[in-house]
C-alpha cells in the first residue's frame, strides 16, 4: 500500500495546536503516513509546490488542501487518506 503524505504549512504561533494534532494522529498510522511540517519564514520548499500561503494549511498527498482546521477534521482526513488502515 502506498504511503500517505501529510504536509502542514505552519504560518503562525496559533497553528501549533494543529501541528501537534497532526503529529499525534499521524503517529497512530506510523507505517502508512509521512509527515512534513513547513514553518513559514524558515522553510521555503513549499512555495514552489503550493505558492504563498497566509493561513495554516494541511495538504494530503499534495492534492487536497484544508485550511479551516480543527482536531476532528485533522483526525478524519488523515484516517480517510490512509483508508481506514489499522492503527498502530
Secondary structure by P-SEA (a helix, b strand, c coil): cbbbbbbbbcccccaaaaaaaaaaaaaaacccbbbbbbbccccccccccccccccbbbbcccccccccccaaaaaaaaaaaacccccc
